[in-house]
Amino acid sequence: MTAAQFEDLRVDEAAEVLAWRFDALCRSGYDLDAAAVLAANVEVDLHDAVELVARGCSPELAARILL
């Protein structure tokens, strides 16, 4: 989802997307703070964030790379 697509969502839809992103990041190993920052930054590709950790990158380093 691009930032422009996100901006076109209704408030309730945007909240659902952010909650889904946050949940996926937490399940991948990111701590709550990093997951919140990454989830809120819709320009960060969620699949890249999850894949970095799945391939062995620490969540801390992955967050630094992505941001």
All heavy atoms as TSV, in Angstrom:
chain	resi	resn	atom	element	x	y	z
A	1	MET	N	N	0.847	-1.166	0.000
A	1	MET	CA	C	0.000	0.000	0.000
A	1	MET	C	C	0.892	1.227	0.000
A	1	MET	O	O	1.815	1.347	0.802
A	1	MET	CB	C	-0.892	-0.007	1.243
A	1	MET	CG	C	-1.637	1.273	1.458
A	1	MET	SD	S	-2.815	1.180	2.808
A	1	MET	CE	C	-4.067	0.178	2.058
A	2	THR	N	N	0.594	2.138	-0.886
A	2	THR	CA	C	1.357	3.376	-0.933
A	2	THR	C	C	0.799	4.375	0.072
A	2	THR	O	O	-0.326	4.226	0.554
A	2	THR	CB	C	1.299	3.997	-2.336
A	2	THR	OG1	O	-0.053	4.397	-2.606
A	2	THR	CG2	C	1.787	3.024	-3.409
A	3	ALA	N	N	1.583	5.399	0.349
A	3	ALA	CA	C	1.119	6.448	1.263
A	3	ALA	C	C	-0.125	7.129	0.693
A	3	ALA	O	O	-1.052	7.459	1.439
A	3	ALA	CB	C	2.228	7.457	1.508
A	4	ALA	N	N	-0.167	7.310	-0.614
A	4	ALA	CA	C	-1.337	7.939	-1.239
A	4	ALA	C	C	-2.581	7.066	-1.077
A	4	ALA	O	O	-3.669	7.579	-0.803
A	4	ALA	CB	C	-1.063	8.201	-2.718
A	5	GLN	N	N	-2.432	5.766	-1.232
A	5	GLN	CA	C	-3.564	4.858	-1.036
A	5	GLN	C	C	-4.021	4.886	0.415
A	5	GLN	O	O	-5.214	4.858	0.687
A	5	GLN	CB	C	-3.186	3.432	-1.429
A	5	GLN	CG	C	-2.986	3.234	-2.904
A	5	GLN	CD	C	-2.390	1.873	-3.208
A	5	GLN	OE1	O	-1.489	1.405	-2.517
A	5	GLN	NE2	N	-2.888	1.243	-4.264
A	6	PHE	N	N	-3.077	4.948	1.342
A	6	PHE	CA	C	-3.413	4.981	2.757
A	6	PHE	C	C	-4.204	6.245	3.078
A	6	PHE	O	O	-5.165	6.209	3.840
A	6	PHE	CB	C	-2.149	4.905	3.614
A	6	PHE	CG	C	-2.428	4.879	5.085
A	6	PHE	CD1	C	-2.836	3.704	5.694
A	6	PHE	CD2	C	-2.300	6.026	5.851
A	6	PHE	CE1	C	-3.115	3.667	7.048
A	6	PHE	CE2	C	-2.571	6.003	7.207
A	6	PHE	CZ	C	-2.975	4.823	7.808
A	7	GLU	N	N	-3.801	7.351	2.502
A	7	GLU	CA	C	-4.485	8.621	2.753
A	7	GLU	C	C	-5.929	8.609	2.262
A	7	GLU	O	O	-6.756	9.356	2.769
A	7	GLU	CB	C	-3.723	9.767	2.100
A	7	GLU	CG	C	-2.412	10.072	2.788
A	7	GLU	CD	C	-1.602	11.127	2.072
A	7	GLU	OE1	O	-2.103	11.731	1.104
A	7	GLU	OE2	O	-0.457	11.352	2.489
A	8	ASP	N	N	-6.230	7.765	1.297
A	8	ASP	CA	C	-7.591	7.693	0.751
A	8	ASP	C	C	-8.531	6.832	1.595
A	8	ASP	O	O	-9.729	6.803	1.342
A	8	ASP	CB	C	-7.569	7.141	-0.687
A	8	ASP	CG	C	-7.000	8.148	-1.674
A	8	ASP	OD1	O	-6.996	9.361	-1.371
A	8	ASP	OD2	O	-6.562	7.717	-2.755
A	9	LEU	N	N	-8.003	6.137	2.595
A	9	LEU	CA	C	-8.829	5.266	3.426
A	9	LEU	C	C	-9.674	6.085	4.401
A	9	LEU	O	O	-9.277	7.161	4.834
A	9	LEU	CB	C	-7.952	4.313	4.231
A	9	LEU	CG	C	-7.129	3.295	3.458
A	9	LEU	CD1	C	-6.258	2.502	4.419
A	9	LEU	CD2	C	-8.016	2.375	2.655
A	10	ARG	N	N	-10.824	5.519	4.756
A	10	ARG	CA	C	-11.616	6.101	5.843
A	10	ARG	C	C	-10.862	5.892	7.141
A	10	ARG	O	O	-9.983	5.029	7.241
A	10	ARG	CB	C	-12.986	5.428	5.920
A	10	ARG	CG	C	-13.871	5.649	4.708
A	10	ARG	CD	C	-15.286	5.107	4.908
A	10	ARG	NE	N	-15.401	3.972	5.799
A	10	ARG	CZ	C	-15.617	2.718	5.416
A	10	ARG	NH1	N	-15.740	2.432	4.144
A	10	ARG	NH2	N	-15.721	1.747	6.306
A	11	VAL	N	N	-11.200	6.646	8.163
A	11	VAL	CA	C	-10.494	6.579	9.445
A	11	VAL	C	C	-10.542	5.170	10.022
A	11	VAL	O	O	-9.516	4.652	10.488
A	11	VAL	CB	C	-11.087	7.606	10.441
A	11	VAL	CG1	C	-10.498	7.409	11.824
A	11	VAL	CG2	C	-10.849	9.014	9.951
A	12	ASP	N	N	-11.696	4.517	9.978
A	12	ASP	CA	C	-11.795	3.167	10.536
A	12	ASP	C	C	-10.977	2.163	9.735
A	12	ASP	O	O	-10.366	1.255	10.293
A	12	ASP	CB	C	-13.255	2.724	10.669
A	12	ASP	CG	C	-14.004	2.702	9.349
A	12	ASP	OD1	O	-13.753	3.564	8.485
A	12	ASP	OD2	O	-14.859	1.813	9.178
A	13	GLU	N	N	-10.921	2.332	8.428
A	13	GLU	CA	C	-10.112	1.446	7.592
A	13	GLU	C	C	-8.623	1.659	7.872
A	13	GLU	O	O	-7.859	0.692	7.957
A	13	GLU	CB	C	-10.386	1.703	6.110
A	13	GLU	CG	C	-11.758	1.298	5.652
A	13	GLU	CD	C	-12.039	1.728	4.222
A	13	GLU	OE1	O	-11.577	2.806	3.797
A	13	GLU	OE2	O	-12.732	0.964	3.526
A	14	ALA	N	N	-8.220	2.906	8.020
A	14	ALA	CA	C	-6.822	3.215	8.311
A	14	ALA	C	C	-6.411	2.611	9.648
A	14	ALA	O	O	-5.314	2.054	9.776
A	14	ALA	CB	C	-6.604	4.729	8.309
A	15	ALA	N	N	-7.287	2.694	10.630
A	15	ALA	CA	C	-6.996	2.113	11.947
A	15	ALA	C	C	-6.821	0.604	11.843
A	15	ALA	O	O	-5.935	0.030	12.491
A	15	ALA	CB	C	-8.105	2.460	12.935
A	16	GLU	N	N	-7.646	-0.045	11.042
A	16	GLU	CA	C	-7.528	-1.495	10.852
A	16	GLU	C	C	-6.206	-1.853	10.186
A	16	GLU	O	O	-5.557	-2.837	10.572
A	16	GLU	CB	C	-8.694	-2.021	10.016
A	16	GLU	CG	C	-10.012	-2.075	10.748
A	16	GLU	CD	C	-11.134	-2.623	9.881
A	16	GLU	OE1	O	-10.854	-3.415	8.959
A	16	GLU	OE2	O	-12.283	-2.248	10.138
A	17	VAL	N	N	-5.806	-1.089	9.192
A	17	VAL	CA	C	-4.544	-1.343	8.493
A	17	VAL	C	C	-3.379	-1.190	9.461
A	17	VAL	O	O	-2.480	-2.036	9.506
A	17	VAL	CB	C	-4.376	-0.409	7.278
A	17	VAL	CG1	C	-2.958	-0.470	6.722
A	17	VAL	CG2	C	-5.382	-0.759	6.192
A	18	LEU	N	N	-3.381	-0.116	10.248
A	18	LEU	CA	C	-2.298	0.106	11.205
A	18	LEU	C	C	-2.252	-0.996	12.261
A	18	LEU	O	O	-1.169	-1.461	12.624
A	18	LEU	CB	C	-2.441	1.476	11.858
A	18	LEU	CG	C	-2.234	2.669	10.918
A	18	LEU	CD1	C	-2.470	3.969	11.677
A	18	LEU	CD2	C	-0.869	2.650	10.277
A	19	ALA	N	N	-3.407	-1.417	12.733
A	19	ALA	CA	C	-3.458	-2.498	13.727
A	19	ALA	C	C	-2.936	-3.801	13.129
A	19	ALA	O	O	-2.195	-4.550	13.793
A	19	ALA	CB	C	-4.882	-2.682	14.245
A	20	TRP	N	N	-3.294	-4.083	11.895
A	20	TRP	CA	C	-2.834	-5.298	11.219
A	20	TRP	C	C	-1.316	-5.260	11.034
A	20	TRP	O	O	-0.620	-6.241	11.303
A	20	TRP	CB	C	-3.552	-5.435	9.873
A	20	TRP	CG	C	-3.024	-6.523	9.017
A	20	TRP	CD1	C	-3.189	-7.868	9.190
A	20	TRP	CD2	C	-2.220	-6.370	7.836
A	20	TRP	NE1	N	-2.538	-8.552	8.179
A	20	TRP	CE2	C	-1.941	-7.651	7.344
A	20	TRP	CE3	C	-1.735	-5.261	7.155
A	20	TRP	CZ2	C	-1.182	-7.858	6.199
A	20	TRP	CZ3	C	-0.974	-5.466	6.020
A	20	TRP	CH2	C	-0.706	-6.760	5.555
A	21	ARG	N	N	-0.784	-4.111	10.607
A	21	ARG	CA	C	0.656	-3.961	10.431
A	21	ARG	C	C	1.372	-4.146	11.771
A	21	ARG	O	O	2.375	-4.862	11.853
A	21	ARG	CB	C	0.992	-2.597	9.825
A	21	ARG	CG	C	0.610	-2.458	8.365
A	21	ARG	CD	C	0.774	-1.027	7.856
A	21	ARG	NE	N	2.102	-0.501	8.030
A	21	ARG	CZ	C	3.117	-0.637	7.159
A	21	ARG	NH1	N	2.914	-1.295	6.019
A	21	ARG	NH2	N	4.292	-0.115	7.405
A	22	PHE	N	N	0.859	-3.506	12.816
A	22	PHE	CA	C	1.451	-3.605	14.151
A	22	PHE	C	C	1.490	-5.056	14.618
A	22	PHE	O	O	2.506	-5.542	15.097
A	22	PHE	CB	C	0.662	-2.731	15.128
A	22	PHE	CG	C	1.156	-2.805	16.539
A	22	PHE	CD1	C	2.304	-2.134	16.928
A	22	PHE	CD2	C	0.468	-3.550	17.480
A	22	PHE	CE1	C	2.765	-2.205	18.237
A	22	PHE	CE2	C	0.913	-3.627	18.789
A	22	PHE	CZ	C	2.073	-2.949	19.165
A	23	ASP	N	N	0.386	-5.761	14.451
A	23	ASP	CA	C	0.304	-7.159	14.869
A	23	ASP	C	C	1.317	-8.014	14.107
A	23	ASP	O	O	2.026	-8.833	14.705
A	23	ASP	CB	C	-1.120	-7.677	14.659
A	23	ASP	CG	C	-1.282	-9.111	15.103
A	23	ASP	OD1	O	-1.026	-9.394	16.294
A	23	ASP	OD2	O	-1.652	-9.960	14.259
A	24	ALA	N	N	1.401	-7.827	12.805
A	24	ALA	CA	C	2.343	-8.608	11.992
A	24	ALA	C	C	3.784	-8.343	12.422
A	24	ALA	O	O	4.605	-9.267	12.493
A	24	ALA	CB	C	2.155	-8.289	10.512
A	25	LEU	N	N	4.104	-7.108	12.719
A	25	LEU	CA	C	5.457	-6.762	13.141
A	25	LEU	C	C	5.777	-7.347	14.511
A	25	LEU	O	O	6.882	-7.867	14.719
A	25	LEU	CB	C	5.631	-5.244	13.128
A	25	LEU	CG	C	5.628	-4.629	11.723
A	25	LEU	CD1	C	5.345	-3.137	11.799
A	25	LEU	CD2	C	6.931	-4.910	10.997
A	26	CYS	N	N	4.833	-7.285	15.427
A	26	CYS	CA	C	5.035	-7.884	16.756
A	26	CYS	C	C	5.247	-9.385	16.641
A	26	CYS	O	O	6.142	-9.946	17.285
A	26	CYS	CB	C	3.848	-7.585	17.670
A	26	CYS	SG	S	3.775	-5.873	18.235
A	27	ARG	N	N	4.434	-10.049	15.822
A	27	ARG	CA	C	4.578	-11.497	15.643
A	27	ARG	C	C	5.909	-11.854	15.008
A	27	ARG	O	O	6.434	-12.945	15.195
A	27	ARG	CB	C	3.427	-12.056	14.807
A	27	ARG	CG	C	2.139	-12.196	15.592
A	27	ARG	CD	C	1.028	-12.886	14.817
A	27	ARG	NE	N	0.413	-11.954	13.870
A	27	ARG	CZ	C	0.480	-12.029	12.542
A	27	ARG	NH1	N	1.097	-13.050	11.970
A	27	ARG	NH2	N	-0.087	-11.139	11.765
A	28	SER	N	N	6.491	-10.919	14.257
A	28	SER	CA	C	7.771	-11.164	13.600
A	28	SER	C	C	8.956	-10.994	14.529
A	28	SER	O	O	10.074	-11.356	14.181
A	28	SER	CB	C	7.940	-10.213	12.406
A	28	SER	OG	O	6.952	-10.485	11.445
A	29	GLY	N	N	8.733	-10.400	15.703
A	29	GLY	CA	C	9.816	-10.260	16.659
A	29	GLY	C	C	10.185	-8.841	17.028
A	29	GLY	O	O	11.056	-8.623	17.864
A	30	TYR	N	N	9.558	-7.850	16.397
A	30	TYR	CA	C	9.851	-6.465	16.748
A	30	TYR	C	C	9.271	-6.158	18.125
A	30	TYR	O	O	8.207	-6.657	18.482
A	30	TYR	CB	C	9.236	-5.511	15.716
A	30	TYR	CG	C	9.916	-5.557	14.373
A	30	TYR	CD1	C	9.487	-6.437	13.382
A	30	TYR	CD2	C	10.993	-4.726	14.089
A	30	TYR	CE1	C	10.117	-6.490	12.151
A	30	TYR	CE2	C	11.627	-4.772	12.854
A	30	TYR	CZ	C	11.190	-5.651	11.894
A	30	TYR	OH	O	11.815	-5.707	10.684
A	31	ASP	N	N	9.973	-5.324	18.908
A	31	ASP	CA	C	9.419	-4.920	20.191
A	31	ASP	C	C	8.274	-3.930	19.940
A	31	ASP	O	O	8.076	-3.465	18.819
A	31	ASP	CB	C	10.485	-4.359	21.127
A	31	ASP	CG	C	11.091	-3.041	20.662
A	31	ASP	OD1	O	10.415	-2.222	20.003
A	31	ASP	OD2	O	12.267	-2.805	20.978
A	32	LEU	N	N	7.527	-3.632	20.974
A	32	LEU	CA	C	6.324	-2.808	20.815
A	32	LEU	C	C	6.626	-1.428	20.248
A	32	LEU	O	O	5.891	-0.934	19.378
A	32	LEU	CB	C	5.581	-2.684	22.147
A	32	LEU	CG	C	5.036	-3.981	22.735
A	32	LEU	CD1	C	4.373	-3.714	24.076
A	32	LEU	CD2	C	4.074	-4.657	21.776
A	33	ASP	N	N	7.695	-0.809	20.711
A	33	ASP	CA	C	8.031	0.530	20.214
A	33	ASP	C	C	8.388	0.512	18.733
A	33	ASP	O	O	7.895	1.323	17.950
A	33	ASP	CB	C	9.179	1.129	21.023
A	33	ASP	CG	C	8.779	1.480	22.440
A	33	ASP	OD1	O	7.577	1.727	22.688
A	33	ASP	OD2	O	9.669	1.507	23.307
A	34	ALA	N	N	9.263	-0.403	18.348
A	34	ALA	CA	C	9.671	-0.488	16.944
A	34	ALA	C	C	8.485	-0.859	16.061
A	34	ALA	O	O	8.319	-0.303	14.969
A	34	ALA	CB	C	10.795	-1.502	16.776
A	35	ALA	N	N	7.660	-1.782	16.526
A	35	ALA	CA	C	6.481	-2.181	15.750
A	35	ALA	C	C	5.542	-1.005	15.546
A	35	ALA	O	O	4.996	-0.820	14.452
A	35	ALA	CB	C	5.759	-3.332	16.447
A	36	ALA	N	N	5.365	-0.191	16.577
A	36	ALA	CA	C	4.478	0.969	16.458
A	36	ALA	C	C	5.020	1.978	15.451
A	36	ALA	O	O	4.270	2.499	14.613
A	36	ALA	CB	C	4.285	1.628	17.821
A	37	VAL	N	N	6.317	2.238	15.511
A	37	VAL	CA	C	6.921	3.202	14.585
A	37	VAL	C	C	6.853	2.684	13.149
A	37	VAL	O	O	6.471	3.410	12.225
A	37	VAL	CB	C	8.379	3.513	14.995
A	37	VAL	CG1	C	9.096	4.317	13.926
A	37	VAL	CG2	C	8.401	4.253	16.324
A	38	LEU	N	N	7.216	1.429	12.952
A	38	LEU	CA	C	7.194	0.858	11.605
A	38	LEU	C	C	5.774	0.748	11.060
A	38	LEU	O	O	5.536	1.006	9.880
A	38	LEU	CB	C	7.869	-0.510	11.597
A	38	LEU	CG	C	9.380	-0.496	11.815
A	38	LEU	CD1	C	9.891	-1.908	12.053
A	38	LEU	CD2	C	10.097	0.148	10.653
A	39	ALA	N	N	4.829	0.362	11.903
A	39	ALA	CA	C	3.444	0.232	11.459
A	39	ALA	C	C	2.882	1.577	11.032
A	39	ALA	O	O	2.160	1.670	10.038
A	39	ALA	CB	C	2.583	-0.362	12.574
A	40	ALA	N	N	3.230	2.623	11.761
A	40	ALA	CA	C	2.705	3.950	11.458
A	40	ALA	C	C	3.342	4.558	10.208
A	40	ALA	O	O	2.738	5.418	9.560
A	40	ALA	CB	C	2.911	4.880	12.643
A	41	ASN	N	N	4.531	4.103	9.874
A	41	ASN	CA	C	5.209	4.614	8.688
A	41	ASN	C	C	4.819	3.741	7.500
A	41	ASN	O	O	5.482	2.765	7.179
A	41	ASN	CB	C	6.728	4.606	8.905
A	41	ASN	CG	C	7.473	5.304	7.806
A	41	ASN	OD1	O	6.956	5.493	6.708
A	41	ASN	ND2	N	8.699	5.682	8.085
A	42	VAL	N	N	3.729	4.115	6.841
A	42	VAL	CA	C	3.174	3.262	5.788
A	42	VAL	C	C	4.058	3.192	4.550
A	42	VAL	O	O	3.811	2.372	3.667
A	42	VAL	CB	C	1.737	3.681	5.406
A	42	VAL	CG1	C	0.799	3.467	6.581
A	42	VAL	CG2	C	1.681	5.104	4.900
A	43	GLU	N	N	5.087	4.017	4.490
A	43	GLU	CA	C	6.026	3.913	3.376
A	43	GLU	C	C	7.013	2.770	3.580
A	43	GLU	O	O	7.690	2.364	2.646
A	43	GLU	CB	C	6.738	5.241	3.171
A	43	GLU	CG	C	5.782	6.316	2.682
A	43	GLU	CD	C	6.468	7.632	2.381
A	43	GLU	OE1	O	7.690	7.729	2.578
A	43	GLU	OE2	O	5.764	8.542	1.956
A	44	VAL	N	N	7.086	2.242	4.799
A	44	VAL	CA	C	7.913	1.061	5.073
A	44	VAL	C	C	7.140	-0.163	4.591
A	44	VAL	O	O	5.997	-0.383	4.990
A	44	VAL	CB	C	8.228	0.937	6.583
A	44	VAL	CG1	C	8.875	-0.404	6.887
A	44	VAL	CG2	C	9.118	2.078	7.037
A	45	ASP	N	N	7.756	-0.932	3.720
A	45	ASP	CA	C	7.108	-2.130	3.191
A	45	ASP	C	C	7.053	-3.204	4.274
A	45	ASP	O	O	8.093	-3.637	4.783
A	45	ASP	CB	C	7.886	-2.632	1.978
A	45	ASP	CG	C	7.177	-3.769	1.278
A	45	ASP	OD1	O	7.153	-4.889	1.856
A	45	ASP	OD2	O	6.647	-3.564	0.183
A	46	LEU	N	N	5.843	-3.593	4.644
A	46	LEU	CA	C	5.653	-4.582	5.706
A	46	LEU	C	C	6.328	-5.903	5.363
A	46	LEU	O	O	6.953	-6.532	6.214
A	46	LEU	CB	C	4.159	-4.800	5.958
A	46	LEU	CG	C	3.802	-5.829	7.021
A	46	LEU	CD1	C	4.311	-5.395	8.382
A	46	LEU	CD2	C	2.312	-6.058	7.055
A	47	HIS	N	N	6.226	-6.320	4.118
A	47	HIS	CA	C	6.826	-7.589	3.715
A	47	HIS	C	C	8.349	-7.544	3.863
A	47	HIS	O	O	8.954	-8.524	4.296
A	47	HIS	CB	C	6.414	-7.944	2.291
A	47	HIS	CG	C	4.947	-8.135	2.154
A	47	HIS	ND1	N	4.130	-7.172	1.629
A	47	HIS	CD2	C	4.141	-9.157	2.512
A	47	HIS	CE1	C	2.874	-7.597	1.661
A	47	HIS	NE2	N	2.864	-8.798	2.196
A	48	ASP	N	N	8.961	-6.418	3.518
A	48	ASP	CA	C	10.410	-6.277	3.706
A	48	ASP	C	C	10.771	-6.357	5.184
A	48	ASP	O	O	11.757	-6.995	5.549
A	48	ASP	CB	C	10.900	-4.944	3.130
A	48	ASP	CG	C	10.881	-4.894	1.619
A	48	ASP	OD1	O	10.774	-5.957	0.973
A	48	ASP	OD2	O	10.975	-3.774	1.075
A	49	ALA	N	N	9.981	-5.706	6.026
A	49	ALA	CA	C	10.245	-5.700	7.471
A	49	ALA	C	C	10.183	-7.103	8.044
A	49	ALA	O	O	11.053	-7.511	8.825
A	49	ALA	CB	C	9.243	-4.785	8.177
A	50	VAL	N	N	9.181	-7.854	7.660
A	50	VAL	CA	C	9.020	-9.227	8.151
A	50	VAL	C	C	10.118	-10.120	7.585
A	50	VAL	O	O	10.712	-10.936	8.299
A	50	VAL	CB	C	7.611	-9.763	7.798
A	50	VAL	CG1	C	7.494	-11.248	8.086
A	50	VAL	CG2	C	6.547	-8.973	8.551
A	51	GLU	N	N	10.430	-9.959	6.329
A	51	GLU	CA	C	11.421	-10.808	5.665
A	51	GLU	C	C	12.828	-10.602	6.225
A	51	GLU	O	O	13.584	-11.563	6.374
A	51	GLU	CB	C	11.416	-10.544	4.157
A	51	GLU	CG	C	12.286	-11.475	3.357
A	51	GLU	CD	C	11.814	-12.922	3.350
A	51	GLU	OE1	O	10.630	-13.177	3.607
A	51	GLU	OE2	O	12.650	-13.801	3.095
A	52	LEU	N	N	13.179	-9.366	6.538
A	52	LEU	CA	C	14.501	-9.116	7.114
A	52	LEU	C	C	14.708	-9.937	8.386
A	52	LEU	O	O	15.750	-10.579	8.562
A	52	LEU	CB	C	14.673	-7.627	7.428
A	52	LEU	CG	C	15.071	-6.726	6.272
A	52	LEU	CD1	C	14.969	-5.262	6.685
A	52	LEU	CD2	C	16.478	-7.043	5.800
A	53	VAL	N	N	13.722	-9.929	9.257
A	53	VAL	CA	C	13.829	-10.676	10.514
A	53	VAL	C	C	13.787	-12.183	10.243
A	53	VAL	O	O	14.537	-12.951	10.845
A	53	VAL	CB	C	12.725	-10.239	11.501
A	53	VAL	CG1	C	12.738	-11.098	12.757
A	53	VAL	CG2	C	12.900	-8.769	11.864
A	54	ALA	N	N	12.939	-12.596	9.322
A	54	ALA	CA	C	12.831	-14.019	8.999
A	54	ALA	C	C	14.147	-14.572	8.455
A	54	ALA	O	O	14.465	-15.743	8.652
A	54	ALA	CB	C	11.707	-14.250	7.992
A	55	ARG	N	N	14.928	-13.722	7.810
A	55	ARG	CA	C	16.206	-14.157	7.246
A	55	ARG	C	C	17.369	-14.018	8.220
A	55	ARG	O	O	18.516	-14.207	7.841
A	55	ARG	CB	C	16.498	-13.396	5.956
A	55	ARG	CG	C	15.582	-13.802	4.840
A	55	ARG	CD	C	15.916	-13.023	3.579
A	55	ARG	NE	N	15.104	-13.481	2.475
A	55	ARG	CZ	C	15.580	-14.141	1.432
A	55	ARG	NH1	N	16.856	-14.426	1.352
A	55	ARG	NH2	N	14.772	-14.513	0.472
A	56	GLY	N	N	17.062	-13.636	9.470
A	56	GLY	CA	C	18.093	-13.628	10.494
A	56	GLY	C	C	18.566	-12.268	10.964
A	56	GLY	O	O	19.401	-12.177	11.859
A	57	CYS	N	N	18.070	-11.214	10.377
A	57	CYS	CA	C	18.440	-9.872	10.823
A	57	CYS	C	C	17.760	-9.613	12.169
A	57	CYS	O	O	16.594	-9.957	12.354
A	57	CYS	CB	C	17.972	-8.855	9.784
A	57	CYS	SG	S	18.539	-7.178	10.060
A	58	SER	N	N	18.465	-9.002	13.095
A	58	SER	CA	C	17.823	-8.690	14.369
A	58	SER	C	C	16.746	-7.625	14.131
A	58	SER	O	O	16.893	-6.779	13.245
A	58	SER	CB	C	18.848	-8.175	15.380
A	58	SER	OG	O	19.260	-6.864	15.039
A	59	PRO	N	N	15.681	-7.662	14.888
A	59	PRO	CA	C	14.639	-6.649	14.724
A	59	PRO	C	C	15.165	-5.225	14.913
A	59	PRO	O	O	14.731	-4.304	14.216
A	59	PRO	CB	C	13.616	-7.005	15.801
A	59	PRO	CG	C	13.803	-8.458	16.023
A	59	PRO	CD	C	15.276	-8.694	15.854
A	60	GLU	N	N	16.125	-5.040	15.812
A	60	GLU	CA	C	16.689	-3.715	16.046
A	60	GLU	C	C	17.404	-3.196	14.804
A	60	GLU	O	O	17.233	-2.053	14.391
A	60	GLU	CB	C	17.647	-3.742	17.238
A	60	GLU	CG	C	16.982	-4.068	18.552
A	60	GLU	CD	C	16.746	-5.571	18.769
A	60	GLU	OE1	O	17.313	-6.423	18.048
A	60	GLU	OE2	O	15.953	-5.888	19.677
A	61	LEU	N	N	18.229	-4.056	14.208
A	61	LEU	CA	C	18.958	-3.656	13.000
A	61	LEU	C	C	17.981	-3.482	11.839
A	61	LEU	O	O	18.113	-2.535	11.057
A	61	LEU	CB	C	20.030	-4.698	12.646
A	61	LEU	CG	C	20.837	-4.416	11.380
A	61	LEU	CD1	C	21.541	-3.063	11.470
A	61	LEU	CD2	C	21.839	-5.533	11.145
A	62	ALA	N	N	17.023	-4.361	11.715
A	62	ALA	CA	C	16.038	-4.250	10.631
A	62	ALA	C	C	15.292	-2.913	10.713
A	62	ALA	O	O	15.096	-2.252	9.690
A	62	ALA	CB	C	15.046	-5.416	10.692
A	63	ALA	N	N	14.905	-2.508	11.917
A	63	ALA	CA	C	14.204	-1.229	12.079
A	63	ALA	C	C	15.107	-0.074	11.646
A	63	ALA	O	O	14.642	0.854	10.973
A	63	ALA	CB	C	13.759	-1.058	13.522
A	64	ARG	N	N	16.380	-0.143	12.008
A	64	ARG	CA	C	17.309	0.925	11.590
A	64	ARG	C	C	17.468	0.955	10.078
A	64	ARG	O	O	17.536	2.024	9.472
A	64	ARG	CB	C	18.656	0.741	12.266
A	64	ARG	CG	C	18.596	1.050	13.745
A	64	ARG	CD	C	19.917	1.146	14.464
A	64	ARG	NE	N	21.118	0.947	13.694
A	64	ARG	CZ	C	22.136	0.196	14.091
A	64	ARG	NH1	N	22.087	-0.455	15.237
A	64	ARG	NH2	N	23.221	0.089	13.356
A	65	ILE	N	N	17.517	-0.203	9.454
A	65	ILE	CA	C	17.644	-0.276	7.997
A	65	ILE	C	C	16.405	0.320	7.333
A	65	ILE	O	O	16.501	1.090	6.376
A	65	ILE	CB	C	17.842	-1.732	7.539
A	65	ILE	CG1	C	19.218	-2.240	7.974
A	65	ILE	CG2	C	17.647	-1.865	6.029
A	65	ILE	CD1	C	19.404	-3.744	7.823
A	66	LEU	N	N	15.251	-0.047	7.837
A	66	LEU	CA	C	13.985	0.350	7.205
A	66	LEU	C	C	13.646	1.826	7.398
A	66	LEU	O	O	12.949	2.411	6.583
A	66	LEU	CB	C	12.855	-0.512	7.727
A	66	LEU	CG	C	12.955	-1.987	7.332
A	66	LEU	CD1	C	12.054	-2.826	8.222
A	66	LEU	CD2	C	12.608	-2.163	5.870
A	67	LEU	N	N	14.131	2.392	8.483
A	67	LEU	CA	C	13.825	3.798	8.758
A	67	LEU	C	C	14.963	4.691	8.310
A	67	LEU	O	O	14.887	5.819	8.111
A	67	LEU	CB	C	13.554	4.008	10.247
A	67	LEU	CG	C	12.298	3.271	10.757
A	67	LEU	CD1	C	12.216	3.366	12.271
A	67	LEU	CD2	C	11.049	3.835	10.114
